[in-house]
């Protein structure tokens, strides 16, 4: 019988990697709290219509990438491919949008696409959404938050901010007409995917990775020439705010993002350290999405980033913290009486020193094999109980690592003094 393996593109995150994820998640959670963002947790399965209406019928996500199925009631459900639509749905459903609201979330997302470095079919996303403020100072806030995150993670020099404004619906429609007219005269020079998008979603052609298509676009009309007055003014004000805060950026007139709900400001943080997967974080404003999903008219702006790609970038830049040992103390015992004493003592230590990582050896074995496992655990100390220790009501403490470049010898202490001794030795 063959082994059952994980589904392609849905990877196990193994114990040697999870500390890196925990580090990133801890930094992000602390940063979100410092800006006043509250965590939201949504289901991974939603009604399919949520993404059709929210993300857009003609986007790649909805057309080609969603995991959609019928449940036993013949209702169409979808594994969430992104977090914004679900966050908006939850905020509407639970009446959270009657005031300015700052929310963030993290969790698994699903897209059926070709797995590659930093891009998987199950991936994990962190997102933040701010509702209720239409002015560009909120756009600036979410960008400044991400800029601070890069500084705290030590990768500020490895990512670059790209900005664009895609205007309101009217200005986009006018630009779309001009772009389509230009491209129809050059349709044979476009790649197959762009030819298809010419009728369904022409703005997405701007984001094409095909070099021949990009060459055709060099002479295309520019979206900035079609911006409505309000969008242009907001974009100008955003740049003023970023300049004042010392955040460097470049303007990318072909940046449109891949989701239909965006309007006005869109942005991406990109890097050249991950090959073709250059986008680390992306977001923008979506003032019509709440109303589109059945709520009242409430402006919104936000961003999302993939944890897999972020961890890869930190690894590439040498900014992941060194791996910690799995234990501070390893408990060794020989014989039933010693094992009984060791087990009870370990529990008492966990009560008294809750920050201490104590690993208990189970299953018996020789002194040599137990000490070998103690050393392999990375623990600084081994606590040893045998018949002699039980009889004398003591415990032997054996240092497993050098301290100040010196190997400290083994010592025996009274059982009643163990807690105090460990506090001194481990500075806890």
HUWO-V102064 format. One record per backbone hydrogen bond with DSSP energy under -0.5 kcal/mol. CO is the residue of the C=O (numbers start at 1). NH is the residue of the N-H. E is the energy in kcal/mol with one decimal. If there is no record, write none. Layout:
co=CO nh=NH e=E
co=CO nh=NH e=E
This chain:
co=3 nh=5 e=-0.5
co=7 nh=10 e=-2.4
co=9 nh=11 e=-0.5
co=9 nh=121 e=-0.9
co=9 nh=122 e=-2.4
co=12 nh=14 e=-0.8
co=14 nh=17 e=-2.3
co=14 nh=18 e=-2.0
co=15 nh=19 e=-0.6
co=17 nh=20 e=-1.4
co=17 nh=21 e=-1.3
co=18 nh=22 e=-2.9
co=19 nh=23 e=-2.2
co=20 nh=24 e=-2.2
co=21 nh=25 e=-3.0
co=22 nh=26 e=-2.3
co=23 nh=27 e=-2.3
co=24 nh=28 e=-2.6
co=25 nh=29 e=-2.7
co=26 nh=30 e=-2.2
co=27 nh=31 e=-2.3
co=28 nh=32 e=-2.9
co=29 nh=33 e=-2.0
co=30 nh=34 e=-1.7
co=31 nh=35 e=-1.1
co=32 nh=35 e=-0.8
co=32 nh=37 e=-2.6
co=33 nh=36 e=-1.4
co=38 nh=104 e=-2.3
co=44 nh=80 e=-3.3
co=46 nh=78 e=-2.7
co=47 nh=50 e=-1.5
co=47 nh=51 e=-0.6
co=48 nh=51 e=-1.0
co=48 nh=52 e=-1.9
co=49 nh=53 e=-2.8
co=50 nh=54 e=-2.0
co=51 nh=55 e=-1.3
co=51 nh=56 e=-1.6
co=55 nh=260 e=-2.7
co=56 nh=59 e=-1.3
co=59 nh=63 e=-2.7
co=60 nh=64 e=-2.8
co=60 nh=65 e=-1.1
co=61 nh=65 e=-1.2
co=61 nh=66 e=-1.1
co=65 nh=112 e=-4.0
co=66 nh=68 e=-0.9
co=67 nh=79 e=-2.3
co=69 nh=77 e=-3.2
co=71 nh=74 e=-2.1
co=75 nh=71 e=-2.2
co=75 nh=77 e=-0.5
co=76 nh=48 e=-1.9
co=77 nh=69 e=-2.6
co=78 nh=46 e=-2.3
co=79 nh=67 e=-0.5
co=80 nh=110 e=-2.3
co=83 nh=87 e=-2.2
co=84 nh=88 e=-2.6
co=85 nh=89 e=-2.5
co=86 nh=90 e=-2.5
co=87 nh=91 e=-2.4
co=88 nh=92 e=-2.4
co=89 nh=93 e=-2.7
co=90 nh=94 e=-2.2
co=91 nh=96 e=-2.7
co=91 nh=97 e=-0.5
co=92 nh=95 e=-1.4
co=96 nh=99 e=-0.5
co=101 nh=103 e=-0.5
co=101 nh=131 e=-3.1
co=102 nh=38 e=-2.3
co=103 nh=129 e=-3.1
co=104 nh=40 e=-3.4
co=105 nh=127 e=-2.4
co=107 nh=125 e=-2.7
co=109 nh=123 e=-2.2
co=111 nh=113 e=-1.3
co=113 nh=115 e=-0.5
co=116 nh=119 e=-2.7
co=119 nh=116 e=-2.7
co=121 nh=111 e=-2.3
co=121 nh=123 e=-0.6
co=123 nh=109 e=-3.7
co=124 nh=307 e=-3.3
co=124 nh=308 e=-0.5
co=125 nh=107 e=-1.7
co=126 nh=305 e=-2.4
co=127 nh=105 e=-2.3
co=128 nh=303 e=-1.9
co=129 nh=103 e=-3.0
co=130 nh=301 e=-1.8
co=131 nh=101 e=-1.9
co=135 nh=138 e=-1.6
co=135 nh=139 e=-0.6
co=136 nh=140 e=-2.4
co=137 nh=141 e=-1.8
co=138 nh=142 e=-2.0
co=139 nh=143 e=-1.7
co=140 nh=144 e=-3.0
co=141 nh=145 e=-2.5
co=142 nh=146 e=-1.7
co=143 nh=147 e=-2.4
co=144 nh=148 e=-2.3
co=145 nh=149 e=-1.9
co=146 nh=150 e=-2.0
co=147 nh=151 e=-1.6
co=148 nh=152 e=-2.6
co=149 nh=153 e=-2.1
co=150 nh=154 e=-0.8
co=150 nh=155 e=-2.5
co=150 nh=156 e=-0.7
co=151 nh=154 e=-0.7
co=155 nh=158 e=-1.8
co=156 nh=159 e=-0.6
co=160 nh=270 e=-2.8
co=161 nh=250 e=-2.2
co=162 nh=268 e=-2.0
co=163 nh=252 e=-2.9
co=164 nh=266 e=-2.8
co=167 nh=264 e=-2.4
co=168 nh=172 e=-2.4
co=169 nh=173 e=-2.4
co=170 nh=174 e=-2.2
co=171 nh=175 e=-2.3
co=172 nh=176 e=-3.1
co=173 nh=177 e=-2.2
co=174 nh=178 e=-1.8
co=175 nh=179 e=-2.9
co=176 nh=180 e=-2.8
co=177 nh=181 e=-2.2
co=178 nh=182 e=-1.9
co=179 nh=183 e=-2.7
co=180 nh=184 e=-2.6
co=181 nh=185 e=-0.8
co=183 nh=186 e=-1.6
co=184 nh=187 e=-0.9
co=186 nh=189 e=-1.6
co=187 nh=190 e=-1.4
co=191 nh=195 e=-2.1
co=192 nh=196 e=-1.8
co=193 nh=197 e=-2.0
co=194 nh=198 e=-1.1
co=196 nh=199 e=-1.0
co=196 nh=200 e=-1.0
co=197 nh=201 e=-1.8
co=201 nh=204 e=-1.5
co=202 nh=205 e=-1.6
co=203 nh=206 e=-1.3
co=204 nh=207 e=-1.1
co=205 nh=208 e=-2.0
co=210 nh=214 e=-2.3
co=211 nh=215 e=-2.0
co=212 nh=216 e=-1.7
co=213 nh=217 e=-2.0
co=214 nh=218 e=-0.6
co=215 nh=218 e=-0.8
co=216 nh=219 e=-1.1
co=217 nh=220 e=-1.7
co=222 nh=225 e=-1.2
co=223 nh=226 e=-2.1
co=224 nh=227 e=-0.8
co=228 nh=232 e=-2.4
co=229 nh=233 e=-2.4
co=230 nh=234 e=-2.7
co=231 nh=235 e=-2.4
co=232 nh=236 e=-2.1
co=233 nh=237 e=-2.3
co=234 nh=238 e=-2.4
co=235 nh=239 e=-1.9
co=236 nh=240 e=-1.9
co=237 nh=241 e=-2.3
co=238 nh=242 e=-2.4
co=239 nh=243 e=-2.6
co=240 nh=244 e=-2.4
co=241 nh=245 e=-1.6
co=242 nh=246 e=-0.5
co=242 nh=247 e=-2.6
co=243 nh=246 e=-1.2
co=246 nh=248 e=-0.7
co=250 nh=163 e=-2.5
co=251 nh=253 e=-0.5
co=252 nh=255 e=-1.9
co=254 nh=256 e=-0.7
co=259 nh=262 e=-1.1
co=263 nh=285 e=-0.6
co=264 nh=166 e=-3.0
co=265 nh=285 e=-2.7
co=266 nh=164 e=-1.9
co=267 nh=283 e=-2.4
co=268 nh=162 e=-3.1
co=268 nh=270 e=-0.6
co=269 nh=280 e=-3.0
co=269 nh=281 e=-1.4
co=270 nh=160 e=-2.7
co=274 nh=277 e=-1.3
co=276 nh=278 e=-1.9
co=278 nh=271 e=-2.5
co=278 nh=280 e=-0.5
co=280 nh=306 e=-0.7
co=281 nh=269 e=-3.0
co=282 nh=304 e=-2.3
co=283 nh=267 e=-2.6
co=284 nh=302 e=-2.2
co=285 nh=263 e=-2.9
co=286 nh=289 e=-1.1
co=288 nh=292 e=-2.1
co=289 nh=293 e=-1.6
co=290 nh=295 e=-2.7
co=291 nh=294 e=-1.7
co=296 nh=298 e=-0.7
co=298 nh=290 e=-0.5
co=299 nh=132 e=-2.5
co=300 nh=286 e=-2.9
co=301 nh=130 e=-3.0
co=302 nh=284 e=-2.3
co=303 nh=128 e=-2.2
co=304 nh=282 e=-2.2
co=305 nh=126 e=-2.8
co=306 nh=310 e=-1.9
co=307 nh=311 e=-2.9
co=308 nh=312 e=-2.2
co=309 nh=313 e=-2.2
co=310 nh=314 e=-2.4
co=311 nh=315 e=-2.3
co=312 nh=316 e=-2.7
co=313 nh=317 e=-2.3
co=314 nh=319 e=-3.1
co=314 nh=320 e=-0.6
co=315 nh=318 e=-1.1
co=328 nh=380 e=-1.5
co=328 nh=381 e=-1.7
co=329 nh=359 e=-2.7
co=330 nh=332 e=-0.5
co=330 nh=383 e=-2.6
co=331 nh=361 e=-2.2
co=332 nh=385 e=-2.3
co=335 nh=339 e=-2.6
co=336 nh=340 e=-2.6
co=337 nh=341 e=-2.3
co=338 nh=342 e=-3.0
co=339 nh=343 e=-2.6
co=340 nh=344 e=-1.9
co=341 nh=345 e=-2.5
co=342 nh=346 e=-2.5
co=343 nh=347 e=-1.7
co=344 nh=348 e=-2.0
co=345 nh=349 e=-2.2
co=346 nh=350 e=-2.0
co=347 nh=351 e=-1.6
co=348 nh=352 e=-2.3
co=349 nh=353 e=-3.4
co=353 nh=356 e=-2.2
co=356 nh=358 e=-0.8
co=357 nh=328 e=-2.7
co=357 nh=329 e=-2.2
co=357 nh=359 e=-0.5
co=358 nh=360 e=-0.5
co=359 nh=331 e=-2.7
co=366 nh=370 e=-2.4
co=367 nh=371 e=-2.6
co=368 nh=372 e=-2.0
co=369 nh=373 e=-1.9
co=370 nh=374 e=-2.1
co=371 nh=375 e=-2.4
co=372 nh=376 e=-2.1
co=373 nh=377 e=-1.6
co=374 nh=379 e=-0.8
co=375 nh=378 e=-1.3
co=377 nh=326 e=-1.2
co=377 nh=327 e=-0.7
co=380 nh=400 e=-3.1
co=380 nh=401 e=-0.8
co=381 nh=330 e=-2.2
co=382 nh=384 e=-0.5
co=382 nh=398 e=-2.7
co=383 nh=332 e=-3.4
co=384 nh=396 e=-2.2
co=385 nh=334 e=-1.5
co=386 nh=390 e=-2.3
co=387 nh=391 e=-2.4
co=388 nh=392 e=-2.0
co=389 nh=393 e=-0.9
co=389 nh=394 e=-2.4
co=390 nh=393 e=-0.6
co=393 nh=415 e=-2.7
co=395 nh=413 e=-2.3
co=396 nh=384 e=-3.0
co=396 nh=398 e=-0.6
co=397 nh=399 e=-0.6
co=397 nh=411 e=-2.3
co=398 nh=382 e=-2.2
co=403 nh=406 e=-0.9
co=406 nh=403 e=-3.2
co=406 nh=408 e=-0.7
co=411 nh=397 e=-3.4
co=413 nh=395 e=-2.1
co=414 nh=417 e=-1.7
co=415 nh=418 e=-1.3
co=417 nh=421 e=-2.4
co=418 nh=422 e=-2.7
co=419 nh=423 e=-2.2
co=420 nh=424 e=-1.8
co=421 nh=425 e=-2.7
co=422 nh=426 e=-2.8
co=423 nh=427 e=-1.0
co=423 nh=428 e=-1.0
